[in-house]
């Protein structure tokens, strides 16, 4: 299919071509000055038939095929002046149209082309037990100008499927975006996925764009980087990260990967996918047979998981062989009534009695940054016999409100405080109490977040290492997490950022080998950081977190430690803004609820005035905001601690 464009003041036309002949159809359209190029895409719908070296559009045939079926794909417009390649670039050849090396991809000119029928595709899995067979739902081409497509990969696209199952259940998941390393990417759904029949909307966002000119200048002949969620490639390990305030341009990772405002889905999307459950028997029967996720020594869980609404057609008692557990502990409400399901197992929601029975006389310590402290906050909410509030519905019962006038802002500023909270609303209690005994602990002072923006780099100070070792003494299970402070560049430059992270992990491993030989060590992965439309945080760059998680996984495998992967469940939630903030504001990596009301009196008053229209945000503000994601992460973490080994 071809696209032809004249000057903006003139009319535009579409030209459709088939492999056995050509049919020309000209459609005159009145163009407004602000009309985007992407509005010209997807004007017509048709089915696709794939030939050896190109894709053509044809009328949708009637079919009774048992493979999942999709809705008719939007028409795509490709440049008329470039002939198809002699060999299919889907098989690994060069992309048919090439961009200049200094150009940077954008979402406006990147194009998704849907498949009419899912083809089975084999992709080598980087990990034992990983998915090797996939259904391909379409092809993505990374372009930066009409008529020219990138010929190398490395751009970071995030794809989302969300919608309703045939039973009316809400669902959101992320297809795998597989980088073909030639400027094209396939969108894949695991062949053994539990994705039920339903109608879903596909959205694809260009999250980070590779500046190929900068990379070529700095890489000096190194392989092109690969957008790989498994983090296997090491091409970026030796590059520097300068201070965020530095004016040096074109010389570090910030200029190599451009973080884009992902508020517009690429051309050809949003696209409607009609999916048919490919498994044998009814989907509900498969869900009822689903086992709890077992304990595993160290695996990535980046393939096939999804957020699924529980209730209605799928009752909690019918999810998994033992039911979904104490769903009420996640504090479900009209906005969030979901659990996260892996492609082969699920996480039962455990209550305090189950945790107490699991731990027996063992004690757990959580060591990390403020997000780790936030996990303790949600563990207190779900399990502890001692809580930092009397009423979960209105945490003002133990909090006082103080305000002062700030001349610089020209207004009164207030905040809530209590004996159990700091000025930021984070809990100051350090222990979850069960059976009258402190069983889960997170120290108020963390050597992995203070000083800030150094993370594991703080362990270069031997005294810090000794103090951290002391924090391990009283505990038999040690949970460690360090990610965003290792990426942060507000205070310290990071020469050879990823390579240094590997060195710091080895330093940590040496410390643990010396001081925690008989302890159970669990590493908690990085988390995605919301939201897609925000670009102010370097720590939102998923590509670097993928690599950091791989390095941490390798450390765990080398030492016989455990790795818990929660990245995908947080990344899949990026589309749901109100899962990150009760009013849907731009979220960040902190997803735990506050131990006092969230917001000052002025904000609460505004919500109260709109109570009839925004009842849920008003209620959540008094509850301290949302904590859905952090509570789920806590449950996944303690599933690893409590579940029997695979």
Long-range contacts (C-beta under 8 A, 24 or more apart in sequence): 1-55, 1-56, 1-57, 1-75, 1-76, 1-77, 1-78, 2-77, 2-78, 2-79, 2-80, 3-40, 3-76, 3-77, 3-78, 3-79, 3-80, 3-146, 4-79, 4-80, 5-37, 5-40, 5-146, 8-33, 12-40, 14-40, 14-43, 14-44, 14-75, 14-77, 15-80, 16-57, 16-75, 17-56, 18-56, 18-57, 18-58, 19-51, 19-54, 19-56, 36-108, 37-108, 37-109, 37-146, 37-267, 38-108, 38-109, 38-264, 38-266, 38-267, 40-77, 41-74, 41-75, 41-76, 41-77, 41-111, 41-267, 41-268, 42-74, 42-75, 42-76, 42-267, 42-268, 42-271, 43-74, 43-75, 44-74, 44-75, 45-72, 45-73, 45-74, 45-75, 46-72, 46-73, 46-75, 47-72, 47-73, 47-116, 48-73, 48-113, 48-114, 48-115, 48-116, 49-116, 50-115, 50-119, 52-88, 53-84, 53-85, 53-86, 53-87, 53-88, 54-84, 54-88, 55-113, 55-139, 60-116, 63-117, 65-117, 66-276, 66-278, 67-117, 67-118, 67-135, 67-276, 67-278, 68-118, 68-135, 68-275, 68-276, 68-277, 68-278, 69-117, 69-118, 69-274, 69-275, 69-276, 70-114, 70-115, 70-116, 70-117, 70-118, 70-137, 70-273, 70-274, 70-275, 71-114, 71-199, 71-271, 71-272, 71-273, 71-274, 72-116, 73-113, 73-114, 73-115, 73-116, 73-138, 73-268, 73-271, 74-114, 74-268, 74-271, 76-111, 76-113, 76-267, 76-268, 79-146, 79-147, 79-148, 81-147, 82-147, 89-180, 89-182, 89-184, 90-139, 90-180, 90-184, 90-186, 92-180, 92-182, 93-182, 94-151, 94-182, 95-141, 95-149, 95-150, 95-151, 95-182, 95-183, 95-184, 96-149, 97-143, 97-147, 97-148, 97-149, 98-148, 98-149, 98-150, 98-151, 98-183, 99-143, 99-144, 99-145, 99-148, 99-149, 99-150, 99-151, 99-183, 100-148, 101-212, 101-213, 101-216, 102-212, 102-213, 103-144, 103-145, 103-148, 103-212, 104-144, 104-209, 104-210, 104-211, 104-212, 104-258, 105-142, 105-143, 105-144, 105-150, 105-155, 105-206, 105-209, 105-210, 106-144, 106-206, 106-209, 106-260, 107-205, 107-206, 107-260, 107-262, 107-264, 107-265, 107-266, 107-267, 108-264, 108-267, 109-143, 109-144, 109-145, 109-146, 109-267, 110-140, 110-141, 110-142, 110-143, 110-155, 110-157, 110-204, 110-206, 110-266, 110-267, 111-140, 111-141, 111-143, 111-266, 111-267, 111-268, 112-138, 112-139, 112-140, 112-141, 112-187, 112-202, 112-204, 112-266, 112-267, 112-268, 112-269, 112-271, 113-138, 113-139, 113-140, 113-141, 113-268, 114-138, 114-202, 114-268, 114-271, 114-273, 115-139, 118-189, 120-191, 121-186, 121-188, 123-178, 123-188, 126-228, 126-230, 126-232, 126-300, 127-230, 127-299, 127-300, 128-299, 129-299, 130-230, 130-299, 130-300, 130-303, 131-190, 131-191, 131-192, 131-303, 131-304, 131-343, 133-190, 133-191, 133-192, 134-176, 134-178, 134-188, 134-189, 134-190, 134-191, 135-188, 135-189, 135-190, 135-191, 135-278, 136-186, 136-187, 136-188, 137-175, 137-187, 137-188, 137-189, 137-202, 137-273, 138-186, 138-187, 138-202, 138-271, 139-184, 139-185, 139-186, 139-187, 140-177, 140-184, 140-185, 140-186, 140-187, 140-204, 140-266, 141-183, 141-184, 141-185, 142-183, 142-184, 142-185, 142-206, 143-183, 149-183, 149-184, 150-183, 150-212, 151-182, 151-183, 152-181, 152-182, 152-183, 152-212, 152-224, 153-179, 153-180, 153-181, 153-182, 153-183, 153-184, 153-185, 153-224, 153-225, 153-226, 153-227, 154-179, 154-210, 154-212, 154-215, 154-224, 154-225, 154-226, 154-227, 155-185, 155-206, 155-208, 155-209, 155-210, 155-227, 156-206, 156-207, 156-208, 156-209, 156-227, 156-257, 156-541, 156-542, 156-543, 157-185, 157-204, 157-205, 157-206, 157-207, 157-227, 157-266, 158-204, 158-205, 158-207, 158-262, 158-532, 158-542, 158-571, 158-574, 159-187, 159-202, 159-203, 159-204, 159-205, 160-202, 160-203, 160-204, 160-205, 160-572, 160-574, 160-575, 161-195, 161-200, 161-201, 161-202, 161-273, 162-200, 162-201, 162-203, 162-575, 163-198, 163-199, 163-200, 163-201, 163-273, 164-198, 164-199, 164-200, 165-196, 165-197, 165-198, 165-283, 165-313, 166-196, 166-197, 166-198, 167-196, 167-198, 167-284, 167-312, 167-313, 167-314, 168-312, 168-313, 169-196, 169-198, 169-308, 169-309, 169-312, 169-313, 169-314, 170-308, 170-309, 170-337, 170-338, 171-195, 171-196, 171-198, 171-200, 171-306, 171-307, 171-308, 171-309, 172-306, 172-307, 172-572, 172-573, 172-575, 172-576, 173-304, 173-305, 173-306, 173-307, 173-572, 174-568, 174-571, 174-572, 175-202, 176-229, 176-302, 176-303, 177-204, 177-227, 177-229, 179-226, 179-227, 179-228, 181-224, 181-226, 185-227, 189-304, 190-303, 190-304, 190-343, 191-278, 192-304, 192-343, 192-344, 193-304, 193-343, 194-279, 194-283, 194-286, 194-287, 194-290, 194-304, 194-306, 194-341, 194-343, 195-275, 195-277, 195-304, 195-306, 196-275, 196-277, 196-283, 197-275, 197-276, 197-277, 197-283, 198-274, 198-275, 199-272, 199-273, 199-274, 199-275, 200-272, 200-273, 200-275, 201-270, 201-271, 201-272, 201-273, 202-269, 202-270, 202-271, 202-272, 202-273, 203-265, 203-269, 203-270, 203-575, 204-265, 204-266, 204-269, 205-262, 205-264, 205-265, 205-266, 205-532, 206-260, 206-262, 206-266, 207-259, 207-260, 207-262, 207-532, 207-542, 208-257, 208-258, 208-259, 208-260, 208-541, 208-542, 208-543, 209-257, 209-258, 209-260, 210-256, 210-257, 210-258, 211-255, 211-256, 211-257, 211-258, 214-250, 214-255, 214-256, 215-256, 217-250, 218-251, 218-256, 225-543, 227-543, 228-546, 229-302, 229-542, 229-546, 230-300, 230-302, 230-546, 230-550, 231-546, 231-547, 231-548, 231-549, 231-550, 231-551, 232-550, 233-547, 234-498, 234-547, 236-498, 236-543, 236-544, 236-547, 237-496, 237-498, 237-499, 237-502, 237-547, 238-496, 238-498, 238-499, 239-496, 239-497, 239-498, 240-493, 240-494, 240-495, 240-496, 240-497, 241-487, 241-489, 241-493, 241-494, 241-495, 241-497, 241-538, 242-489, 242-493, 243-489, 243-490, 243-491, 243-492, 243-493, 244-489, 244-490, 244-538, 245-490, 246-493, 253-497, 253-544, 254-489, 254-538, 257-541, 257-543, 259-535, 259-538, 259-540, 259-541, 260-535, 261-533, 261-534, 261-535, 262-532, 262-533, 263-532, 263-533, 284-313, 284-314, 284-318, 287-314, 287-318, 287-319, 287-320, 287-341, 288-318, 288-319, 288-320, 288-321, 289-321, 290-319, 290-320, 290-321, 290-341, 290-344, 290-345, 290-346, 291-320, 291-321, 291-344, 291-345, 291-346, 292-320, 292-321, 292-322, 292-345, 292-346, 292-347, 292-348, 292-639, 292-643, 293-342, 293-345, 293-346, 293-347, 293-639, 293-643, 294-345, 294-643, 294-644, 294-645, 294-646, 295-562, 295-640, 295-641, 295-643, 295-644, 295-645, 295-646, 296-562, 296-640, 296-645, 296-646, 297-556, 297-557, 297-560, 297-561, 297-562, 297-563, 298-553, 298-556, 298-557, 298-561, 298-562, 298-563, 299-563, 299-565, 300-549, 300-550, 300-553, 300-565, 301-342, 301-565, 301-568, 302-565, 302-567, 302-568, 303-343, 304-342, 304-343, 304-344, 305-340, 305-341, 305-342, 305-343, 305-568, 305-569, 305-572, 306-340, 306-341, 306-572, 307-338, 307-339, 307-340, 307-341, 307-569, 307-572, 307-573, 307-576, 308-338, 308-339, 308-340, 308-341, 309-337, 309-338, 310-337, 310-338, 310-339, 311-337, 319-346, 320-346, 320-348, 322-348, 323-348, 324-348, 324-349, 325-349, 325-350, 325-351, 325-354, 326-350, 326-351, 329-381, 329-382, 329-383, 329-631, 330-382, 330-628, 330-631, 330-632, 330-635, 331-381, 331-392, 331-623, 331-627, 331-628, 331-631, 333-616, 333-619, 333-620, 334-616, 335-578, 335-579, 335-616, 336-576, 336-578, 336-579, 336-626, 336-628, 338-628, 339-632, 340-569, 340-572, 340-632, 340-636, 347-632, 347-635, 347-636, 347-639, 348-639, 349-635, 350-635, 350-638, 350-639, 350-642, 351-382, 351-383, 352-382, 352-383, 352-384, 352-385, 352-434, 354-642, 355-383, 355-434, 355-439, 355-638, 355-642, 356-434, 356-435, 356-439, 358-638, 358-641, 358-642, 359-434, 359-439, 359-641, 359-642, 362-439, 362-476, 362-477, 363-438, 363-439, 363-440, 363-441, 363-474, 363-475, 363-476, 363-477, 364-439, 364-440, 364-441, 364-475, 364-476, 364-477, 364-478, 364-479, 364-641, 365-440, 365-441, 365-442, 365-443, 365-471, 365-472, 365-474, 365-475, 365-477, 365-478, 365-479, 366-440, 366-441, 366-442, 366-479, 366-481, 367-442, 367-443, 367-446, 367-447, 367-448, 367-468, 367-471, 367-478, 367-479, 367-480, 367-481, 368-446, 368-448, 368-449, 368-479, 368-480, 368-481, 368-482, 368-524, 369-446, 369-448, 369-449, 369-455, 369-481, 369-482, 369-483, 369-484, 369-485, 370-426, 370-449, 370-590, 371-481, 371-484, 371-527, 371-589, 371-590, 371-591, 371-592, 371-630, 372-442, 372-446, 372-479, 372-481, 372-524, 373-426, 373-427, 373-442, 373-444, 373-446, 374-426, 374-590, 374-591, 374-592, 374-630, 375-442, 375-592, 375-630, 375-633, 375-634, 375-637, 376-427, 376-429, 376-430, 376-432, 376-440, 376-441, 376-442, 377-426, 377-427, 377-592, 377-593, 377-595, 377-627, 377-630, 378-592, 378-593, 378-627, 378-630, 378-631, 378-634, 379-432, 379-440, 379-634, 380-427, 380-429, 380-432, 381-593, 381-627, 381-631, 382-631, 382-634, 383-432, 383-434, 383-440, 384-431, 384-432, 384-433, 384-434, 385-433, 385-434, 385-435, 385-436, 386-429, 386-431, 386-433, 388-418, 388-420, 388-421, 388-427, 388-428, 388-429, 388-595, 389-418, 389-420, 389-595, 392-623, 393-619, 393-622, 393-623, 394-597, 394-622, 394-623, 395-594, 395-595, 395-596, 395-597, 395-622, 395-623, 395-624, 396-596, 396-597, 396-622, 399-595, 399-596, 399-597, 401-600, 401-601, 403-600, 403-601, 412-602, 413-600, 414-600, 414-601, 414-602, 415-600, 416-594, 416-596, 416-597, 417-596, 418-595, 418-596, 420-595, 421-594, 421-595, 421-596, 425-594, 425-595, 425-596, 425-598, 425-624, 426-592, 426-594, 426-595, 427-595, 441-474, 441-475, 443-471, 447-471, 448-480, 448-481, 448-482, 448-485, 449-485, 451-491, 452-485, 452-488, 452-490, 452-491, 453-485, 453-488, 453-489, 453-490, 453-491, 453-492, 454-485, 454-486, 454-491, 454-492, 455-482, 455-483, 455-484, 455-485, 455-486, 455-487, 455-488, 455-504, 456-482, 456-486, 456-501, 456-504, 456-505, 456-507, 456-508, 457-486, 457-492, 457-500, 457-504, 459-504, 459-507, 459-508, 459-511, 460-504, 460-507, 465-507, 465-511, 468-511, 469-511, 469-514, 469-515, 472-512, 472-515, 472-516, 472-519, 475-519, 476-519, 476-520, 477-519, 477-520, 477-522, 477-641, 478-512, 478-516, 478-519, 478-520, 478-521, 478-522, 479-522, 479-523, 479-524, 479-637, 480-508, 480-521, 480-522, 480-523, 480-524, 481-523, 481-524, 481-525, 483-525, 483-526, 483-527, 483-539, 483-545, 483-548, 484-526, 484-529, 484-539, 484-589, 486-548, 487-538, 487-539, 487-541, 487-544, 487-545, 487-548, 488-538, 488-539, 489-538, 497-544, 498-544, 498-547, 498-548, 498-551, 501-548, 501-551, 502-551, 505-551, 505-552, 505-555, 506-555, 508-555, 509-555, 509-558, 509-559, 512-559, 512-561, 513-559, 520-562, 521-556, 521-559, 521-561, 521-562, 522-561, 522-562, 522-563, 522-564, 522-637, 522-640, 522-641, 523-552, 523-553, 523-555, 523-556, 523-561, 523-562, 523-563, 523-564, 524-564, 524-566, 524-633, 524-637, 525-549, 525-552, 525-563, 525-564, 525-565, 525-566, 525-567, 526-567, 527-566, 527-567, 527-570, 527-589, 527-591, 527-633, 528-567, 528-570, 528-571, 528-573, 528-574, 529-587, 529-588, 529-589, 530-573, 530-574, 530-577, 530-580, 530-586, 530-587, 530-588, 530-589, 531-574, 531-577, 531-580, 531-586, 531-587, 532-574, 532-575, 533-586, 534-586, 537-588, 539-589, 542-571, 562-640, 564-636, 564-637, 564-640, 566-633, 566-636, 566-637, 569-629, 569-632, 569-633, 569-636, 570-629, 570-633, 573-629, 578-617, 578-626, 579-626, 579-628, 579-629, 580-626, 580-629, 581-625, 581-626, 582-616, 582-617, 582-620, 582-621, 582-625, 582-626, 583-607, 583-614, 583-617, 591-626, 591-627, 591-628, 591-629, 591-630, 592-627, 592-630, 593-623, 593-624, 593-625, 593-626, 593-627, 593-630, 594-624, 594-625, 595-624, 596-624, 597-621, 597-622, 597-623, 597-624, 598-623, 598-624, 598-625
